[in-house]
Amino acid sequence: MHFSFVQISSLPPEIVSYFTDPNATGPPPDMQLLLPFVESALPVAYGVLAIQLFHVICTLNMLSICLSIVSICLLVIFNL
């Protein structure tokens, strides 16, 4: 994933250095510093989850319709 320098520089420096340094061995920095960034991303996350839920509901409805059509066809073909 590609991040511009402006996006990375707005994060706290200790968080950036911890996640970008492959040799970081110490304890992780205080993750509470990321809370404002997470809170600002929540509306986007809610939108993505809503779209996924809509997709699942539509898929289940289409599956139900297809199964109904198949069962009706089987009833007609085999006179059940």
Helices and strands as residue ranges (DSSP letters): H 5-9, H 13-20, G 31-34, H 35-78
